[in-house]
Amino acid sequence: MGLRLQEARQAAGLTQQELCQKSGLSYSTLAKIERGAIKSPSIFTVQQIAGAIGASVDTILGVPVSGRIDVPKKRSKSGISFVYFDINGCLVRFFHRAFAHVAADTGVSSDIVEKTFWHYNDAVCSGKISMQDFNKTLARKFDVPHFDWAPYYLAAVDPIDETVELLKWVQENYRLGLLSNIPPGLISSMRTKGIIPNIPYDTIVDSSEVGLIKPDQKIYELAAKEAKAEPSEILLIDDSRANLMAAERQDWHVLWFDDYRPDESVKRAMQALEF
């Protein structure tokens, strides 16, 4: 049930925090249901969640829907059955140009903007500080009354069309997930705005929600559990060699994505996923 709830939440483009706000459910309760610690929540709780997501209670409970046909997923010649995509540098072009826009709006030099951002980036991506605290900290560092990173980020990331098409093809043929180091709420915003495809993912491992970032070994262990796959059945497509090497040490298949040559990267991915 926890997996069905997570899938329904992600299909609705909601983070755990957003669903809690809409449903009135506590974060700890929702997290426990999704990870299976609470296996049989009350029907009242299920109704709260279903209403907030816009799904039926039957969907959350796993009651079969008449006439639904589940298309069997493929397994590649090399044994891959699940594909994880990174987001920044793979599905969207990296957000570096946002730093110049922040500099222009705040009057702070670009190098100081970038240095300050990276100083706190890991903390917000791993959920150690909230997005609100992240913005307050940067506002203080930039000596401005208010600051909001999300609009700058969303304006700077352009979809990599070649990878988007690859992702849609993978979703039709393989089980699919996102595995990203990212601040809270941005995956949901990108899906809502159509920056990344708002399609049914089998799982989304959002670093800010799970409290871990790549290349920490624990996030790969968690991602494998979420994928319900053996490590040797998982392919990670990522633009960071450090992240790929960490995944490879977990016995994952890995593929480095070069956003300067997306056609070549997509071709290599298709070769790896031949079935």
C-alpha positions as CSV (number, residue, x, y, z in Angstrom):
1,M,0.0,0.0,0.0
2,G,2.8,2.3,0.8
3,L,4.2,2.0,-2.7
4,R,0.7,2.6,-4.3
5,L,0.4,5.7,-2.2
6,Q,3.8,7.0,-3.2
7,E,3.0,6.3,-6.9
8,A,-0.3,8.1,-6.6
9,R,1.3,11.1,-4.8
10,Q,4.1,11.4,-7.4
11,A,1.6,11.0,-10.3
12,A,-0.3,14.0,-8.8
13,G,3.0,15.9,-8.8
14,L,3.0,16.4,-5.0
15,T,5.9,16.2,-2.5
16,Q,5.4,14.5,0.8
17,Q,5.2,18.0,2.5
18,E,2.7,19.3,0.0
19,L,0.4,16.2,0.5
20,C,0.6,16.7,4.2
21,Q,-0.5,20.3,3.9
22,K,-3.4,19.4,1.6
23,S,-4.6,16.4,3.6
24,G,-3.9,17.6,7.2
25,L,-1.8,14.5,7.8
26,S,1.4,14.7,9.8
27,Y,4.6,14.2,7.9
28,S,5.8,11.4,10.2
29,T,2.6,9.4,9.6
30,L,2.7,9.8,5.8
31,A,6.4,8.9,5.7
32,K,5.7,5.7,7.8
33,I,2.8,4.7,5.5
34,E,4.9,5.1,2.4
35,R,7.9,3.2,3.7
36,G,5.6,0.4,5.0
37,A,6.1,1.0,8.8
38,I,2.3,1.6,9.0
39,K,0.8,-1.2,6.9
40,S,-2.9,-0.7,7.7
41,P,-3.8,2.9,8.2
42,S,-7.4,3.7,9.1
43,I,-10.0,4.1,6.4
44,F,-10.4,7.8,7.5
45,T,-6.7,8.4,6.9
46,V,-6.9,6.7,3.5
47,Q,-9.9,8.9,2.6
48,Q,-7.9,12.0,3.6
49,I,-5.0,11.1,1.4
50,A,-7.2,10.0,-1.6
51,G,-9.1,13.3,-1.4
52,A,-5.9,15.4,-1.3
53,I,-4.4,13.5,-4.2
54,G,-7.5,13.4,-6.3
55,A,-7.5,9.6,-6.5
56,S,-10.1,7.0,-5.5
57,V,-9.9,5.1,-2.2
58,D,-9.9,1.9,-4.3
59,T,-6.7,3.1,-6.1
60,I,-4.9,3.6,-2.8
61,L,-6.1,0.3,-1.4
62,G,-5.1,-1.5,-4.6
63,V,-8.6,-2.7,-5.6
64,P,-8.3,-3.9,-9.3
65,V,-9.9,-1.5,-11.8
66,S,-12.1,-3.3,-14.4
67,G,-10.7,-3.2,-17.9
68,R,-7.2,-2.1,-17.0
69,I,-4.4,-3.8,-18.9
70,D,-0.9,-3.8,-17.4
71,V,1.7,-4.0,-20.2
72,P,4.6,-6.3,-19.2
73,K,7.9,-4.5,-18.9
74,K,11.1,-5.5,-20.7
75,R,14.4,-6.8,-19.5
76,S,17.5,-5.8,-21.5
77,K,20.0,-8.4,-22.9
78,S,22.4,-7.3,-20.1
79,G,19.7,-7.9,-17.4
80,I,18.5,-4.3,-16.8
81,S,14.8,-4.0,-15.7
82,F,14.8,-0.6,-14.0
83,V,16.3,2.7,-15.2
84,Y,17.0,5.7,-12.9
85,F,17.5,9.1,-14.5
86,D,19.3,12.0,-12.9
87,I,17.6,15.4,-13.6
88,N,20.2,18.2,-13.7
89,G,22.5,17.7,-16.6
90,C,20.4,14.8,-18.0
91,L,16.8,15.8,-18.3
92,V,17.4,19.5,-18.1
93,R,20.4,21.6,-18.9
94,F,22.3,22.7,-15.8
95,F,21.1,25.9,-14.1
96,H,24.4,27.8,-14.0
97,R,23.0,30.8,-15.9
98,A,20.7,31.4,-12.9
99,F,23.7,32.7,-11.0
100,A,24.2,35.6,-13.4
101,H,20.5,36.5,-13.0
102,V,20.8,36.4,-9.2
103,A,23.9,38.6,-9.4
104,A,22.1,41.2,-11.7
105,D,19.1,41.4,-9.3
106,T,21.0,41.5,-6.1
107,G,24.1,43.5,-7.1
108,V,26.3,40.8,-5.8
109,S,29.2,39.6,-8.0
110,S,28.5,36.3,-9.8
111,D,31.5,34.5,-8.2
112,I,30.2,35.4,-4.7
113,V,26.7,34.3,-5.6
114,E,27.9,30.9,-6.9
115,K,30.3,30.3,-4.0
116,T,27.6,31.1,-1.4
117,F,25.0,28.9,-3.2
118,W,27.3,25.9,-3.3
119,H,28.2,26.4,0.4
120,Y,24.6,25.6,1.4
121,N,23.5,23.5,-1.5
122,D,24.2,20.1,0.0
123,A,22.4,21.1,3.2
124,V,19.2,22.0,1.4
125,C,19.4,19.1,-1.0
126,S,19.8,16.6,1.8
127,G,16.9,18.2,3.8
128,K,19.2,19.3,6.6
129,I,17.8,22.8,6.2
130,S,14.4,23.8,4.7
131,M,13.9,25.7,1.5
132,Q,12.6,28.6,3.6
133,D,15.8,28.6,5.7
134,F,17.9,28.3,2.6
135,N,16.3,31.3,1.1
136,K,16.6,33.3,4.3
137,T,20.2,32.5,4.6
138,L,21.0,33.6,1.0
139,A,19.0,36.7,1.5
140,R,21.1,37.6,4.5
141,K,24.3,36.7,2.7
142,F,23.3,38.8,-0.4
143,D,22.1,41.6,1.9
144,V,18.6,41.7,0.3
145,P,15.2,41.8,2.1
146,H,13.9,38.6,0.4
147,F,15.2,35.9,-1.8
148,D,13.6,32.9,-3.6
149,W,15.8,30.4,-5.4
150,A,13.0,28.4,-7.1
151,P,12.0,31.0,-9.8
152,Y,15.6,31.5,-10.8
153,Y,16.2,27.8,-11.0
154,L,12.9,27.1,-13.0
155,A,13.7,29.9,-15.5
156,A,17.2,28.6,-16.1
157,V,16.6,24.9,-16.7
158,D,15.7,24.0,-20.3
159,P,14.6,20.5,-21.1
160,I,17.0,18.4,-23.1
161,D,14.6,17.2,-25.8
162,E,16.6,14.1,-26.8
163,T,16.6,12.8,-23.2
164,V,13.0,13.6,-22.7
165,E,12.1,11.4,-25.7
166,L,14.4,8.7,-24.3
167,L,12.7,8.9,-20.9
168,K,9.3,8.4,-22.5
169,W,10.5,5.4,-24.4
170,V,12.0,3.9,-21.3
171,Q,8.7,4.4,-19.4
172,E,6.9,2.4,-22.1
173,N,9.3,-0.5,-21.9
174,Y,11.0,-0.5,-18.5
175,R,10.3,0.4,-14.9
176,L,11.4,3.9,-14.4
177,G,12.5,6.3,-11.7
178,L,14.2,9.6,-10.9
179,L,17.2,9.8,-8.6
180,S,18.2,13.4,-8.0
181,N,20.1,15.7,-5.6
182,I,17.7,18.6,-5.5
183,P,16.1,21.1,-3.1
184,P,12.6,20.6,-1.8
185,G,9.6,21.1,-4.2
186,L,11.5,21.5,-7.4
187,I,10.7,18.1,-8.9
188,S,7.0,18.8,-8.3
189,S,7.3,22.3,-9.9
190,M,9.1,21.0,-12.9
191,R,6.5,18.3,-13.5
192,T,3.6,20.8,-13.1
193,K,5.2,23.2,-15.5
194,G,6.1,20.5,-18.0
195,I,9.8,21.1,-17.7
196,I,10.2,17.3,-17.2
197,P,7.5,14.8,-18.3
198,N,4.7,14.5,-15.8
199,I,4.3,10.8,-16.4
200,P,3.8,7.9,-14.0
201,Y,7.2,7.1,-12.5
202,D,7.6,3.8,-10.6
203,T,9.4,5.8,-7.9
204,I,11.1,9.2,-7.4
205,V,14.0,9.3,-5.0
206,D,14.2,13.0,-4.1
207,S,17.3,13.7,-1.9
208,S,15.5,16.4,0.1
209,E,12.8,14.0,1.1
210,V,14.9,11.0,1.9
211,G,17.6,13.0,3.7
212,L,20.5,11.6,1.6
213,I,22.5,12.8,-1.4
214,K,24.5,11.1,-4.1
215,P,27.2,9.7,-4.0
216,D,26.4,8.5,-0.4
217,Q,26.2,4.7,-0.5
218,K,23.0,4.7,1.5
219,I,20.9,6.6,-1.1
220,Y,21.7,3.8,-3.7
221,E,20.7,1.2,-1.2
222,L,17.4,3.0,-0.6
223,A,16.9,3.5,-4.3
224,A,17.4,-0.2,-5.0
225,K,14.8,-1.0,-2.3
226,E,12.4,1.5,-3.8
227,A,12.9,0.0,-7.3
228,K,12.2,-3.4,-5.9
229,A,15.1,-4.7,-8.0
230,E,18.4,-6.3,-7.5
231,P,21.4,-3.9,-7.9
232,S,22.5,-5.7,-11.0
233,E,19.1,-5.0,-12.6
234,I,19.4,-1.2,-12.3
235,L,20.8,1.3,-14.8
236,L,21.7,4.8,-13.6
237,I,21.9,7.6,-16.2
238,D,23.8,10.5,-14.6
239,D,26.2,13.3,-15.7
240,S,28.4,13.0,-12.6
241,R,31.3,10.5,-12.7
242,A,31.4,10.5,-8.9
243,N,27.7,9.5,-8.7
244,L,28.2,6.8,-11.4
245,M,31.3,5.3,-9.7
246,A,29.4,5.1,-6.4
247,A,26.5,3.3,-8.2
248,E,28.9,1.0,-10.0
249,R,30.4,0.0,-6.6
250,Q,26.8,-1.1,-5.7
251,D,26.8,-3.4,-8.8
252,W,24.5,-1.1,-10.8
253,H,24.8,-0.6,-14.5
254,V,25.9,3.0,-15.2
255,L,25.9,5.4,-18.2
256,W,27.5,8.8,-18.3
257,F,25.3,11.4,-19.9
258,D,27.0,14.3,-21.8
259,D,24.5,17.1,-22.3
260,Y,26.8,18.7,-24.9
261,R,26.3,15.6,-27.1
262,P,22.9,14.4,-26.1
263,D,22.4,12.5,-29.3
264,E,25.4,10.3,-28.6
265,S,24.4,9.7,-25.0
266,V,20.9,8.7,-26.1
267,K,22.4,6.3,-28.6
268,R,24.6,4.7,-26.0
269,A,21.6,4.4,-23.7
270,M,19.5,2.7,-26.4
271,Q,22.3,0.2,-27.0
272,A,22.5,-0.6,-23.3
273,L,18.7,-1.1,-23.2
274,E,18.5,-3.5,-26.2
275,F,16.2,-6.4,-25.5
